[in-house]
Amino acid sequence: MRWKAVVAVDEKWGIGKGGKLLFSVPEDMAFFREITWGKTVVMGRKTLESFPSGKPLKNRVNIVLSSDNAPREGCVVVPSIAALDEALKGAEGDVFVIGGARVYEELVDRCEEVYVTKIFADGGADVFFPNLDMREGFFLAREGEERESNGYRFRFTTYVNKKAKKP
């Protein structure tokens, strides 16, 4: 099993405001769909609730880390990191951390790779992703060409964590 994360950030590493994403970038959404398709995704309750109709993502194993532990259709709900580790015992393939801010903060140091779409704008965020340029163990491994979609300039990047912590 390989831990990974995927996130879109503004120029201040912001990821959301008022419970919503900062930007609508179709090319980024297509990238997200492509790399998580058929994989396991780990998210918080608010991230799940932000999806259309609050439904889990299709063709993925959806794990929701939530202290309320309320059952959610089509999801495995776990109340703690220990329960998450237990649920993932024997899992193979990639496990993607997909948000929100608290879940990213708790799990990012496990991730071997983090796919960061850097959007060149200030979205006025009220929640943030850890700044990987300043986080010990992480380095920018790949940086794509600058692109534009839906009026936003952005770049796909990949960070590698030399100190990924195994659960």
LUMDREN-894970 format. One record per residue: x, y, z of N, C-alpha, C, O, CB in turn; residue number from 1; residue in three letters. Coordinates in Angstrom, 3 decimals, padded with zeros to 6 digits. Each point is the difference from the previous one (the first is absolute). Glycine has a CB too. Layout:
N
n.east, n.north, n.up, ca.east, ca.north, ca.up, c.east, c.north, c.up, o.east, o.north, o.up, cb.east, cb.north, cb.up, i, aa
X, Y, Z, X, Y, Z, X, Y, Z, X, Y, Z, X, Y, Z, NUM, Ala .
...
end
This chain:
167
n.east, n.north, n.up, ca.east, ca.north, ca.up, c.east, c.north, c.up, o.east, o.north, o.up, cb.east, cb.north, cb.up, i, aa
000.852, -001.186, 000.000, -000.852, 001.186, 000.000, 000.892, 001.242, 000.000, 000.989, 000.077, 000.729, -002.847, -001.317, 000.504, 1, Met .
001.482, 002.204, -002.069, 000.746, 001.263, -000.070, -000.938, 001.153, 000.319, -001.051, 000.151, -000.622, 002.637, -001.110, -001.101, 2, Arg .
-001.194, 001.770, 002.699, -000.775, 001.188, 000.363, 000.353, 001.135, -000.943, 001.171, 000.253, -000.283, -001.261, -000.976, 002.700, 3, Trp .
-000.948, 001.406, -002.902, 000.166, 001.168, -000.859, -001.060, 001.025, 000.397, -000.954, -000.324, 000.708, 001.898, -001.085, -002.629, 4, Lys .
-000.772, 002.624, 001.467, -001.027, 001.025, 000.198, -000.124, 000.779, -001.290, 000.933, 000.069, -000.799, -000.464, 000.100, 003.291, 5, Ala .
-001.632, 000.411, -002.680, -000.236, 000.857, -001.158, -000.773, 001.216, 000.492, -000.939, -000.119, 000.787, 000.930, -001.857, -002.422, 6, Val .
000.425, 003.158, 001.152, -000.585, 001.245, 000.492, 000.217, 001.112, -001.033, 000.975, -000.016, -000.752, -000.573, -000.701, 003.159, 7, Val .
-001.319, 001.673, -002.428, 000.177, 001.234, -000.775, 000.134, 001.128, 001.018, -000.820, 000.126, 000.909, -000.529, -000.997, -002.937, 8, Ala .
002.386, 001.688, 001.872, 000.259, 001.082, 000.952, 000.125, 001.334, -000.720, 000.352, 000.062, -001.178, 000.798, -001.682, 002.706, 9, Val .
-001.449, 002.696, -000.786, 000.265, 001.327, -000.560, 001.443, 000.388, 000.349, 000.747, -000.810, 000.548, -003.217, 001.491, -000.348, 10, Asp .
002.853, 000.547, -000.515, 001.398, 000.387, 000.209, 000.392, 000.121, 001.472, 001.177, 000.189, 000.309, -001.305, 000.996, -002.468, 11, Glu .
-000.835, -001.291, 003.065, 000.294, 000.014, 001.445, -000.247, -001.382, 000.615, -000.087, -000.126, 001.221, -000.535, 002.577, -001.113, 12, Lys .
000.511, -003.475, -000.936, -000.287, -001.374, 000.398, -001.417, -000.142, 000.563, -000.275, -000.930, 000.758, 002.712, 000.602, -000.289, 13, Trp .
-003.333, 001.245, -000.838, -001.394, -000.094, 000.383, -000.705, -001.056, -000.819, 000.312, -000.209, -001.173, -000.298, 002.606, 001.833, 14, Gly .
-000.993, -003.079, -000.016, -000.724, -001.059, -000.714, -001.510, 000.189, -000.007, -000.693, -000.634, -000.796, 002.525, -000.884, 001.413, 15, Ile .
-002.355, 002.373, 000.249, -001.446, 000.152, 000.034, -000.439, 001.238, 000.747, 000.765, 000.634, 000.727, -000.952, -003.077, -000.855, 16, Gly .
-001.085, 002.760, -000.083, -000.596, 001.146, 000.690, -001.487, -000.286, 000.168, -000.691, -000.326, -000.965, 002.416, 001.958, 000.006, 17, Lys .
-002.206, -001.510, 002.181, -001.418, -000.227, 000.252, -000.468, -001.394, -000.353, -001.156, -000.187, -000.379, 000.819, 002.565, -000.025, 18, Gly .
001.224, -003.373, 000.523, -000.374, -001.378, -000.302, -000.010, -000.351, -001.470, -000.483, -001.067, -000.378, -000.834, 001.143, 002.403, 19, Gly .
001.840, 000.797, -002.858, 000.029, -000.246, -001.449, 001.422, 000.145, -000.536, 000.854, 000.631, 000.622, -003.227, 000.197, -000.827, 20, Lys .
002.607, -001.432, -000.970, 001.287, 000.175, -000.665, 000.149, 001.454, -000.419, -000.990, 000.705, -000.196, 000.972, -003.103, -000.611, 21, Leu .
001.269, 002.842, 000.671, 000.256, 001.395, -000.359, -000.255, 000.290, -001.479, -000.447, 001.091, -000.352, 002.126, -001.018, 002.176, 22, Leu .
-001.397, -001.043, -002.681, -000.040, 000.231, -001.440, -000.645, -001.184, -000.714, 000.010, -001.127, 000.494, 002.052, 002.556, -000.326, 23, Phe .
-002.615, -001.149, -001.326, -000.502, -001.050, -000.875, 000.939, -000.085, -001.206, -000.020, 000.851, -000.890, -002.406, -000.487, 001.652, 24, Ser .
003.246, -001.415, -000.761, 000.977, -000.192, -001.078, -000.250, -001.392, -000.588, 000.496, -000.994, 000.530, 001.253, 002.537, 000.584, 25, Val .
-002.517, -001.618, -002.208, -000.372, -001.297, -000.563, 001.180, -000.938, -000.268, -000.113, -001.207, 000.210, -001.811, 002.360, -001.212, 26, Pro .
003.039, -000.614, 000.545, 001.166, -000.836, -000.283, 000.533, -000.651, 001.288, 000.458, -001.143, -000.019, 000.117, 002.633, -001.943, 27, Glu .
-000.641, -000.752, 003.073, 000.429, -000.547, 001.286, -000.959, -001.089, 000.458, 000.437, -001.035, 000.502, 000.615, 003.236, 000.102, 28, Asp .
-002.347, -001.982, -000.769, -000.984, -001.019, 000.381, 000.185, -001.275, -000.823, -000.148, -001.103, 000.527, -001.468, 002.920, 000.117, 29, Met .
001.937, -001.674, -001.925, 000.241, -001.162, -000.856, 001.246, -000.756, 000.485, 000.011, -001.231, 000.022, -001.089, 002.425, -001.994, 30, Ala .
002.112, -000.464, 002.354, 001.214, -000.622, 000.531, -000.312, -000.766, 001.286, 000.444, -001.136, 000.173, 000.954, 002.970, -001.199, 31, Phe .
-002.161, -001.211, 001.925, -000.404, -000.646, 001.258, -000.724, -001.313, -000.286, 000.316, -001.039, 000.580, -000.499, 003.293, 000.538, 32, Phe .
-000.793, -002.187, -002.020, -000.776, -001.190, -000.354, 000.919, -001.102, -000.535, -000.111, -001.159, 000.398, -001.889, 002.611, -000.910, 33, Arg .
002.892, -001.082, -000.379, 000.894, -000.964, -000.648, 000.909, -000.716, 001.008, 000.133, -001.222, -000.054, -000.189, 002.646, -002.007, 34, Glu .
000.678, -000.683, 002.969, 000.965, -000.655, 000.888, -000.641, -000.737, 001.171, 000.627, -000.883, 000.586, 000.974, 002.637, -001.227, 35, Ile .
-002.845, -001.407, 000.993, -000.647, -000.679, 001.131, -000.942, -001.120, -000.446, -000.458, -000.782, 000.833, 000.628, 002.911, 000.446, 36, Thr .
-000.464, -002.217, -002.565, -000.944, -000.994, -000.525, 000.467, -001.408, 000.362, 001.135, -000.380, -000.288, -001.750, 001.929, -001.612, 37, Trp .
-000.266, -002.316, 002.530, 000.307, -001.375, 000.360, 000.859, -000.137, 001.251, 000.406, -001.106, 000.355, -000.581, 000.580, -002.741, 38, Gly .
000.449, 001.625, 003.046, 000.874, -000.004, 001.181, -000.826, 000.192, 001.281, -001.223, 000.133, -000.042, 003.126, 000.791, -001.355, 39, Lys .
-001.207, -000.916, 002.515, -000.609, 000.307, 001.291, 000.221, 001.475, 000.282, 001.108, 000.509, -000.170, -000.735, -002.872, 001.031, 40, Thr .
-001.432, 003.058, -000.426, 000.112, 001.412, 000.365, -000.411, 000.171, 001.459, -000.968, -000.604, 000.464, 000.500, 001.326, -002.855, 41, Val .
001.220, 000.109, 003.101, -000.272, 000.276, 001.409, -000.333, 001.473, 000.132, 000.725, 000.862, -000.497, 000.823, -002.723, 001.274, 42, Val .
-002.662, 002.143, -000.096, -000.454, 001.383, 000.130, -000.698, 000.195, 001.339, -000.323, -000.962, 000.696, 000.076, 001.145, -003.197, 43, Met .
000.022, 001.068, 002.845, -000.800, 000.335, 001.168, -001.472, 000.091, -000.381, -000.353, -000.003, -001.179, 002.303, 001.232, 002.184, 44, Gly .
-002.805, -001.148, 000.018, -001.446, 000.073, -000.208, -000.400, 001.215, -000.837, -000.832, -000.119, -000.900, 000.516, -001.054, 003.078, 45, Arg .
000.898, 002.337, -001.892, -000.383, 001.214, -000.733, 000.375, -000.098, -001.475, -000.711, 000.530, -000.855, 001.001, 000.799, 002.955, 46, Lys .
000.819, -002.000, -002.406, 000.377, -000.186, -001.404, -001.048, -000.852, -000.697, -000.435, 000.335, -001.101, 002.885, -000.139, 001.678, 47, Thr .
-002.864, -001.301, 000.054, -001.049, -000.838, -000.584, -001.273, 000.815, -000.221, -000.618, -000.087, -001.061, 001.597, -001.943, 002.190, 48, Leu .
-001.366, 002.814, -000.140, -001.225, 000.788, -000.109, 000.079, 001.075, -001.073, -001.030, 000.491, -000.461, 000.636, -000.929, 002.856, 49, Glu .
001.615, 000.814, -002.801, 000.156, 001.026, -001.038, -000.196, -000.569, -001.409, -000.146, 000.765, -000.953, 001.724, 000.449, 002.468, 50, Ser .
-001.585, -002.547, -001.662, -000.202, -000.614, -001.306, -001.460, 000.153, -000.413, -000.865, 000.190, 000.856, 002.736, -001.839, -000.421, 51, Phe .
-002.160, 001.569, -001.742, -001.394, 000.092, -000.450, -000.888, -000.996, 000.754, 000.276, -001.199, 000.015, 000.520, 001.940, -002.289, 52, Pro .
-001.844, -000.240, 002.885, -000.953, -000.770, 000.802, 000.652, -000.716, 001.186, -000.623, -000.871, 000.607, -000.726, 000.575, -002.668, 53, Ser .
002.598, 000.652, 002.400, 000.683, -000.628, 001.125, 000.294, -001.477, -000.230, 000.185, -000.758, 000.952, -001.305, 002.393, 000.522, 54, Gly .
001.164, -002.041, -002.740, 000.209, -001.408, -000.361, 001.490, -000.291, -000.170, 000.769, 000.878, -000.392, -003.024, -000.936, -000.738, 55, Lys .
002.664, -001.201, 001.431, 001.411, -000.366, -000.171, 000.413, 000.015, -001.469, -000.844, -000.033, -000.896, 000.694, -001.365, 002.962, 56, Pro .
001.452, 001.448, -002.297, 000.535, 000.009, -001.361, -000.151, -001.381, -000.626, 000.260, -001.018, 000.641, 001.377, 002.836, -000.019, 57, Leu .
-002.057, -001.840, -001.871, -000.221, -001.262, -000.708, 001.329, -000.690, -000.291, 001.037, 000.637, -000.186, -003.139, 000.296, -000.833, 58, Lys .
002.025, -002.269, 000.986, 001.120, -000.870, -000.354, 001.245, 000.242, 000.856, 001.126, -000.062, -000.495, -002.025, 000.010, -001.814, 59, Asn .
000.685, 000.326, 003.594, 001.078, 000.147, 000.964, -000.488, -000.578, 001.326, -001.201, -000.037, 000.267, 002.126, 002.119, -001.441, 60, Arg .
000.004, -002.525, 001.987, -000.335, -000.374, 001.372, 000.055, 001.304, 000.788, 001.063, 000.608, 000.122, -000.123, -003.028, -000.314, 61, Val .
-002.072, 002.849, 000.724, -000.100, 001.270, 000.731, 000.067, -000.265, 001.495, -000.864, -000.675, 000.561, -000.515, 001.688, -002.416, 62, Asn .
002.417, -000.473, 002.501, 000.133, -000.119, 001.449, -000.156, 001.393, 000.591, 000.685, 000.940, -000.402, 000.848, -002.977, 000.218, 63, Ile .
-002.446, 002.156, 001.147, -000.263, 001.286, 000.647, 000.506, -000.067, 001.435, -000.426, -000.845, 000.787, -001.603, 001.267, -002.262, 64, Val .
002.936, 000.476, 001.795, 000.535, 000.121, 001.349, -000.847, 001.031, 000.721, 000.096, 001.196, -000.277, 002.274, -001.825, -000.449, 65, Leu .
-003.210, 000.163, 001.663, -000.938, 000.891, 000.671, -000.282, -000.482, 001.410, -000.327, -001.167, 000.217, -000.692, 001.755, -002.418, 66, Ser .
001.146, 000.313, 003.150, -000.242, -000.377, 001.394, -001.473, -000.304, 000.268, -000.317, -000.674, 000.980, 002.261, 002.089, -000.320, 67, Ser .
-002.849, -000.932, -001.514, -001.422, -000.298, 000.247, -000.342, -001.453, -000.326, -000.996, -000.530, 000.491, 000.451, 002.918, -000.992, 68, Asp .
001.377, -003.032, -000.331, -000.125, -001.431, -000.304, -001.372, -000.398, -000.546, -000.348, -001.181, 000.013, 002.006, 000.779, 001.771, 69, Asn .
-002.435, 001.366, -002.261, -001.318, -000.312, -000.573, 000.188, -000.734, -001.325, 000.842, 000.390, -000.809, -001.875, 001.644, 001.927, 70, Ala .
000.254, -003.093, -001.348, 000.122, -000.724, -001.265, -000.308, 000.920, -001.189, -000.875, 000.862, 000.081, 000.238, -003.002, 001.096, 71, Pro .
001.348, 001.950, -002.247, -000.211, 000.762, -001.228, -000.048, -001.001, -001.152, 000.896, -000.829, -000.159, 000.285, 002.911, 001.092, 72, Arg .
-002.227, -001.989, -001.720, -000.196, -000.932, -001.103, 001.199, -000.004, -000.946, 000.454, 001.052, -000.450, -002.924, -000.695, 000.629, 73, Glu .
002.978, -001.559, -000.474, 001.099, -000.145, -000.954, 001.366, 000.354, 000.553, 000.962, 000.123, -000.757, -002.592, 000.363, -000.978, 74, Gly .
001.729, -000.318, 003.063, 001.264, 000.400, 000.620, 000.345, -000.912, 001.165, -000.872, -000.596, 000.633, 000.458, 002.963, -001.324, 75, Cys .
001.696, -002.455, 000.952, 000.488, -000.591, 001.238, 000.270, 001.188, 000.917, 000.788, 000.881, -000.344, 000.246, -002.980, -000.797, 76, Val .
-001.681, 002.131, 002.302, 000.176, 001.116, 000.930, 000.854, -000.487, 001.163, -000.285, -001.029, 000.613, -001.952, 002.069, -001.271, 77, Val .
003.294, -000.279, 000.951, 000.890, -000.343, 001.114, 000.109, 001.210, 000.925, 000.067, 001.136, -000.470, 001.241, -002.787, -000.971, 78, Val .
-001.291, 001.412, 002.774, -000.010, 001.110, 000.945, 001.381, 000.538, 000.389, 000.100, 001.025, 000.675, -002.188, -001.987, 000.159, 79, Pro .
003.155, 000.269, -001.263, 001.334, 000.404, 000.448, 001.063, -000.478, -000.979, -000.267, -000.811, -000.887, -000.507, 000.739, 003.271, 80, Ser .
001.980, 000.589, -002.204, 001.123, -000.436, -000.832, 000.277, -001.489, 000.246, 000.293, -000.740, -000.939, 000.703, 003.081, 000.992, 81, Ile .
-001.087, -002.780, 001.211, 000.214, -001.420, 000.314, -001.011, -000.875, -000.740, 000.358, -001.051, -000.531, 000.549, 001.686, 002.796, 82, Ala .
-002.166, -000.204, -002.301, -001.039, -000.750, -000.713, 000.245, 000.037, -001.514, -000.289, -000.969, -000.702, -001.356, 001.506, 002.544, 83, Ala .
002.172, 000.569, -002.332, 000.356, 000.102, -001.421, 001.086, -001.023, -000.329, -000.097, -000.722, -000.992, -000.507, 003.187, 000.969, 84, Leu .
001.640, -002.521, 000.865, 001.077, -000.966, -000.218, -000.540, -001.426, -000.006, 000.418, -000.823, -000.814, 001.204, 002.399, 001.898, 85, Asp .
-002.549, -001.866, -000.178, -000.596, -001.334, 000.076, -000.803, -000.293, -001.279, 000.078, -001.103, -000.543, -000.187, 001.277, 003.077, 86, Glu .
-000.653, 000.805, -003.007, -000.809, -000.179, -001.212, 000.864, -000.230, -001.237, -000.431, -000.647, -000.954, -001.328, 002.093, 001.974, 87, Ala .
002.973, -000.914, -000.999, 000.886, -000.109, -001.158, 000.967, -001.177, 000.084, 000.806, -000.203, -000.908, -000.992, 002.650, 000.668, 88, Leu .
000.112, -003.226, 001.322, 000.895, -001.163, 000.127, -000.172, -000.911, -001.199, -001.114, -000.391, -000.347, 001.007, 000.521, 002.858, 89, Lys .
001.219, -000.462, -003.138, -000.029, -000.897, -001.148, -000.366, 000.683, -001.305, -000.024, -000.647, -001.047, -000.568, -001.138, 002.609, 90, Gly .
000.304, 003.091, -001.520, -000.346, 000.720, -001.244, 001.217, 000.076, -000.915, 001.141, 000.077, 000.455, -002.885, 001.282, 000.775, 91, Ala .
001.475, -001.383, -002.511, 001.063, 000.123, -000.991, -000.299, 001.191, -000.888, -001.130, 000.488, -000.034, 001.571, -002.977, 000.078, 92, Glu .
000.558, 002.953, -000.754, -000.186, 001.116, -000.906, 000.115, 001.337, 000.714, 000.509, 000.082, 001.118, -001.962, -001.524, -002.513, 93, Gly .
000.975, 002.480, 000.738, 000.127, 001.358, 000.516, -001.184, 000.384, 000.875, -001.146, -000.340, -000.291, 002.464, 000.941, -001.729, 94, Asp .
-001.015, 000.113, 003.097, -001.004, 000.590, 000.872, 000.200, 001.503, -000.092, 001.057, 000.514, 000.366, -001.142, -002.542, 001.218, 95, Val .
-000.940, 002.739, -002.077, 000.087, 001.443, -000.196, -000.720, 000.759, 001.108, -001.174, -000.248, 000.274, 001.315, -000.128, -002.736, 96, Phe .
000.569, 001.295, 003.091, -000.602, 000.926, 000.949, -000.531, 001.159, -000.840, 000.743, 000.606, -000.773, 000.827, -001.277, 002.728, 97, Val .
-002.885, 000.981, -001.796, -000.606, 001.007, -000.885, -000.647, 001.163, 000.756, -000.692, 000.813, -000.614, 000.300, -002.635, -001.022, 98, Ile .
000.598, 001.921, 002.941, -000.502, 001.164, 000.731, -000.952, -000.370, 001.108, -000.376, -001.162, 000.148, 000.649, 002.475, -002.193, 99, Gly .
-000.647, -000.362, 002.791, 000.329, 001.395, 000.048, 001.272, 000.293, 000.787, 000.866, -000.855, 000.181, -003.269, 001.312, -000.388, 100, Gly .
002.476, 000.788, 000.663, 001.217, 000.520, 000.600, 000.486, -000.845, 001.179, 001.189, -000.306, 000.095, -001.898, 002.569, -000.825, 101, Ala .
-000.198, -002.636, 001.621, 000.414, -000.770, 001.179, 000.534, -001.378, -000.402, 001.002, -000.460, 000.548, -002.715, 001.681, 000.833, 102, Arg .
001.055, -001.871, -002.324, 000.427, -001.324, -000.455, 001.350, 000.101, -000.711, 000.875, -000.843, 000.198, -003.288, 000.116, -000.429, 103, Val .
002.579, 001.754, -000.592, 001.303, 000.202, -000.637, 001.095, 000.161, 001.055, 001.046, -000.644, -000.080, -002.176, 001.718, -001.902, 104, Tyr .
000.885, -000.216, 002.967, 001.015, 000.263, 001.026, 000.363, -001.283, 000.759, 001.168, -000.233, 000.310, -002.033, 002.591, -000.082, 105, Glu .
-000.127, -003.175, 000.065, 000.244, -001.230, 000.762, 000.718, -001.072, -000.803, 000.713, -000.821, 000.577, -002.731, 001.340, 000.731, 106, Glu .
001.846, -000.532, -002.637, 000.503, -001.113, -000.799, 001.096, 000.351, -001.006, 000.597, -000.907, -000.581, -002.816, -000.050, 000.864, 107, Leu .
002.498, 002.225, -000.505, 000.944, 000.368, -001.061, 001.395, -000.574, 000.226, 000.687, -000.333, -000.967, -001.995, 002.413, 000.631, 108, Val .
001.739, -002.201, 001.578, 001.347, -000.516, 000.246, 000.142, -001.487, -000.329, 001.121, -000.503, -000.081, -000.887, 002.222, 001.851, 109, Asp .
-001.350, -002.430, -001.961, 000.031, -001.393, -000.450, 000.185, -000.094, -001.510, 000.451, -001.022, -000.519, -001.919, 000.397, 002.442, 110, Arg .
001.121, 001.682, -002.609, -000.052, -000.042, -001.467, 001.388, 000.010, -000.620, 000.842, 000.838, 000.322, -003.035, 000.327, -000.233, 111, Cys .
002.407, -002.125, -000.992, 001.255, -000.062, -000.740, 000.023, 001.058, -001.101, 001.046, 000.569, -000.312, -000.865, -003.029, 000.815, 112, Glu .
-001.353, 002.711, -001.083, -000.120, 001.010, -001.050, -001.241, 000.840, 000.250, -001.014, -000.486, 000.501, 002.197, -001.010, -002.154, 113, Glu .
-001.074, 002.775, 001.290, -001.146, 000.896, 000.086, -000.098, 000.735, -001.341, 000.933, 000.682, -000.424, -000.697, -000.405, 002.978, 114, Val .
-001.391, -000.434, -003.207, -000.262, 000.680, -001.264, -000.663, 001.331, 000.334, -001.117, 000.035, 000.517, 000.877, -002.238, -001.808, 115, Tyr .
000.931, 003.285, 000.994, -000.486, 001.331, 000.342, -000.234, 000.793, -001.279, 000.925, 000.241, -000.775, 000.310, -000.298, 002.981, 116, Val .
-002.488, 000.458, -002.415, -000.294, 000.928, -001.092, 000.115, 001.393, 000.596, -000.779, 000.383, 000.873, -000.773, -002.030, -002.111, 117, Thr .
002.539, 002.402, 000.752, 000.236, 001.348, 000.521, -000.710, 000.996, -000.908, 000.329, 000.137, -001.178, 001.915, -000.815, 002.179, 118, Lys .
-003.220, 001.366, -000.432, -000.781, 000.980, -000.751, 000.542, 001.379, 000.346, 000.098, 000.363, 001.172, -002.177, -001.851, -001.195, 119, Ile .
002.428, 002.249, -000.999, 000.653, 001.295, 000.193, -001.020, 001.101, 000.251, -000.215, 000.878, -000.836, 002.093, -001.628, -000.630, 120, Phe .
-002.499, 000.682, 002.639, -001.000, 000.990, 000.416, -000.138, -000.111, 001.512, 000.413, -000.991, 000.603, -001.667, 000.876, -002.840, 121, Ala .
000.666, 001.147, 002.845, -000.298, -000.024, 001.429, -001.503, -000.196, 000.126, -000.781, 000.874, -000.375, 002.765, 000.643, 000.979, 122, Asp .
-002.387, -002.675, -000.072, -001.425, -000.326, 000.101, -000.655, 000.484, 001.281, -001.179, -000.269, 000.226, 001.651, -001.688, -001.616, 123, Gly .
000.282, 002.678, 002.247, -000.581, 000.465, 001.258, -000.386, -001.149, 000.913, -001.032, 000.052, 000.669, 000.208, 001.955, -001.855, 124, Gly .
001.650, -003.045, 001.216, -000.302, -001.236, 000.732, -000.162, 000.201, 001.501, 000.583, 000.909, 000.593, 000.663, -002.116, -002.339, 125, Ala .
-002.063, 000.324, 002.350, -000.075, -000.047, 001.453, 000.506, -001.344, 000.535, 000.058, -000.201, 001.213, -002.003, 001.792, -001.284, 126, Asp .
002.311, -002.507, -000.828, 000.670, -001.248, 000.376, 001.179, -000.229, -000.946, -000.037, 000.378, -001.170, -002.138, -001.362, 002.073, 127, Val .
003.222, 000.352, -000.361, 001.257, -000.088, -000.729, 000.581, -001.411, 000.027, -000.260, -000.788, 000.910, 000.680, 003.179, -000.361, 128, Phe .
000.372, -002.682, -001.575, 000.802, -001.215, -000.073, 001.375, 000.346, 000.567, 000.454, 001.135, -000.141, -001.730, -002.034, -001.910, 129, Phe .
001.948, -000.066, 002.693, 001.359, 000.299, 000.483, 000.906, 000.436, -001.152, -000.016, -000.609, -001.070, -000.284, -001.061, 002.932, 130, Pro .
001.080, 002.714, -001.645, 000.921, 000.505, -001.017, 001.153, -000.989, -000.137, 000.892, -000.032, 000.848, -001.520, 002.451, -000.344, 131, Asn .
000.616, -003.213, -001.551, 001.007, -001.048, -000.172, 001.382, 000.559, -000.300, 001.002, -000.685, 000.204, -002.799, -000.809, -001.012, 132, Leu .
001.862, 002.733, 000.324, 001.308, 000.622, -000.229, 000.722, 000.239, 001.325, 001.224, 000.129, 000.030, -002.107, 000.963, -002.123, 133, Asp .
000.122, -001.034, 003.190, 000.565, 000.273, 001.313, -000.048, -001.222, 000.925, 000.455, 000.077, 001.141, -001.143, 002.301, -001.426, 134, Met .
000.153, -003.486, -000.185, -000.199, -001.172, 000.868, 001.184, -000.955, -000.156, 000.379, -000.368, -001.111, -002.905, 000.592, 000.925, 135, Arg .
003.090, -000.609, 001.308, 001.167, -000.873, 000.007, -000.295, -001.310, -000.709, -001.049, -000.610, 000.207, 001.799, 001.651, 001.929, 136, Glu .
000.185, -001.467, -002.974, -000.101, -001.266, -000.708, -000.570, 000.105, -001.400, 000.229, -000.883, -000.826, -000.483, -000.151, 003.007, 137, Gly .
-000.487, 002.102, -002.465, -000.630, 000.143, -001.315, 000.877, 000.815, -000.954, 000.652, 000.963, 000.401, -002.905, -001.115, 000.694, 138, Phe .
002.251, -000.258, -002.362, 000.667, 000.808, -001.021, -000.797, -000.064, -001.295, -000.682, -000.983, -000.286, 002.937, 000.563, 001.351, 139, Phe .
-002.150, 001.487, -001.833, -000.685, 000.100, -001.287, 000.739, -000.885, -000.993, 001.137, 000.299, -000.367, -001.945, 002.072, 000.856, 140, Leu .
000.177, -003.455, -000.927, 000.643, -000.973, -000.881, -000.313, 000.238, -001.479, 000.852, -000.221, -000.861, -000.965, -001.414, 002.727, 141, Ala .
-001.115, 002.088, -002.159, -000.400, 000.237, -001.389, -000.867, 001.245, -000.067, -000.800, 000.281, 000.892, 000.911, -002.751, -001.406, 142, Arg .
000.075, 003.197, -000.563, -000.770, 001.231, -000.200, -000.368, 000.084, -001.473, 000.869, 000.093, -000.867, 000.308, 001.094, 002.795, 143, Glu .
-002.486, -001.222, -002.199, -000.462, 000.045, -001.386, 000.013, 001.415, -000.559, 000.305, 000.966, 000.700, -001.715, -002.959, -000.245, 144, Gly .
001.079, 002.084, -001.703, -000.095, 001.296, -000.676, -001.185, 000.788, 000.545, -000.990, -000.579, 000.448, 002.039, -000.395, -002.524, 145, Glu .
-000.941, 002.272, 002.034, -001.128, 000.837, 000.400, -001.127, -000.184, -001.014, 000.237, -000.086, -001.205, 001.310, 001.775, 002.324, 146, Glu .
-002.776, -001.749, -000.607, -001.187, -000.191, -000.839, -001.047, 001.036, 000.394, 000.170, 000.750, 000.961, 000.305, -003.239, -001.210, 147, Arg .
-001.555, 002.509, -000.519, -001.121, 000.872, 000.341, -001.299, -000.742, -000.261, -000.151, -000.667, -001.024, 001.501, 002.734, 000.476, 148, Glu .
-002.291, -001.945, 001.486, -001.304, -000.637, -000.148, -001.017, 000.821, 000.778, 000.233, 000.364, 001.152, 000.812, -002.669, -001.433, 149, Ser .
-002.163, 002.589, -000.350, -001.099, 000.721, 000.647, 000.454, 001.348, 000.565, -000.521, 000.470, 001.012, -000.532, -002.670, -000.460, 150, Asn .
002.029, 002.811, -001.222, 000.488, 001.321, 000.419, 001.072, -000.028, 001.068, 000.433, 001.058, 000.457, -002.635, -000.223, -001.031, 151, Gly .
002.647, -002.020, 000.989, 001.034, -000.113, 001.038, 001.280, -000.587, -000.583, -000.027, -000.973, -000.754, -001.752, 000.687, 002.510, 152, Tyr .
002.899, 000.900, -001.389, 001.311, -000.556, -000.343, 000.384, -000.969, 001.125, -000.218, 000.285, 001.178, 000.928, 001.829, -002.491, 153, Arg .
-000.140, -003.254, 000.937, 000.368, -001.005, 000.999, 001.103, -000.889, -000.536, 000.354, 000.050, -001.178, -002.675, -000.009, 002.116, 154, Phe .
002.858, -000.859, -000.036, 001.069, -000.928, -000.350, -000.175, -001.269, 000.846, -000.249, 000.079, 001.203, 001.843, 001.841, -001.819, 155, Arg .
-001.462, -003.092, -000.025, 000.000, -001.261, 000.720, 001.402, -000.244, 000.543, 000.979, 000.129, -000.736, -002.843, -001.057, -000.720, 156, Phe .
001.972, 000.575, 002.739, 001.292, -000.292, 000.612, -000.113, -001.293, 000.810, -001.095, -000.435, 000.356, 001.680, 002.911, -000.262, 157, Thr .
000.552, -003.065, 000.181, 000.055, -001.185, 000.858, 001.099, 000.200, 001.032, 001.145, 000.305, -000.333, -001.994, -001.804, -001.534, 158, Thr .
000.473, 001.321, 003.121, 000.957, 000.038, 001.107, 000.243, -001.426, 000.459, -000.915, -000.824, 000.003, 000.155, 003.143, 000.720, 159, Tyr .
001.990, -002.606, -000.337, 000.372, -001.292, 000.540, 000.417, 000.203, 001.453, 000.669, 000.976, 000.342, 000.058, -001.840, -002.633, 160, Val .
-001.134, -000.071, 003.127, 000.327, 000.045, 001.421, 001.084, -001.029, 000.288, -000.258, -001.204, -000.009, -002.087, 001.972, 000.597, 161, Asn .
003.562, -000.289, -000.333, 001.124, -000.898, 000.286, -000.152, -000.687, 001.352, 000.647, -001.013, 000.268, 000.819, 002.470, -001.659, 162, Lys .
-002.333, -000.894, 002.247, -000.147, -000.531, 001.358, -001.402, -000.543, 000.251, -000.502, 000.076, 001.121, 002.228, 001.546, -000.347, 163, Lys .
-002.359, -002.164, -001.803, -001.367, -000.511, 000.163, -000.058, -000.961, 001.179, 000.785, -000.943, 000.099, -001.212, 001.198, -002.572, 164, Ala .
-000.523, 000.007, 003.365, -000.155, -000.802, 001.230, -000.979, -001.126, -000.259, -001.163, 000.237, -000.326, 001.654, 001.767, 001.780, 165, Lys .
-000.025, -003.206, -001.310, -000.875, -001.169, -000.175, -000.862, -000.175, 001.253, 000.492, 000.140, 001.120, 001.208, -001.261, -002.652, 166, Lys .
-002.990, 000.815, 001.339, -000.867, -000.225, 001.172, 000.390, -001.264, 000.745, -000.622, -000.339, 001.006, -001.236, 001.516, -002.178, 167, Pro .
end
